């Protein structure tokens, strides 16, 4: 069993404020003996009134935000995941999911699918990644990495499942809009059910984003779901549930299509 914590909150325009809030979530999750804490997308800074907030606040991985986060989490035996924007050295940025454990960055993933949809253009200042996300080990569970808009592309989730993922983590800043909460629930549930794996999806809440963080099990059951307010929610995932799902619904064995490959643009 792995106890998972979902740290849903509204991201502030100030990285110092967000850092203090995250450190509080880490302390609370550690007290509850969680082995994994998942945070939203864009935890460094967010301001719905400022389209240039990324350019103003992005930091390298050795900047003050990540340096202090690593320092403060060095004695905590818990894996922490969340997304930050990192300068690429050429005036643009990478939307990067970082994995932390005991004061070190153990893995990172640059978002593949940029949110150029619903009148938003993430690619205006963000450069997409060019590599399949890694799968990381957390207390014996193999966890694949995805970010927000990635959930609309079933090829990525299927690739990670075929590569051996037991669960998929999805930090997000899911924007409000007509039926957008339904999109979120349907897509997260579909990715879990069609790949017989857990989906651990954590979205920012607040004026612009829906919250509704959730964990869906390999048979499509939502075992925890948050509302629209800041919260720290918990659930446990198990190897037994994965094995059961893959025995009675062996979709990964029964598939007729090959392994999805990343197109190099």
Buried (B, 14 or more C-beta within 10 A) or exposed (E): EBBBBBBBBBBBBEBEEBBEBBBEBBEBBBEEEBBBBBBBBBBBBBBEEEEEBBBEBBBBBEBEBBEBBBEBBEEBEBBBBBBBBBBBEEEBBBBBBBBBBBEEBBBBBBBBBBBBEEEEEBEEBBBBBEEBBBBBEBBEBBBBBBBBBBBEBBBBBBBBBBBEBBBBBBBBBBBBEEEBBEBBBEBBBBBBBBBBBBBBBBBBBBEBBBBBBBBBBBBBEBBBBBEBEBBBBBBBBBEEBBEBBBEEBEBBEEEEEEEBEEEEE
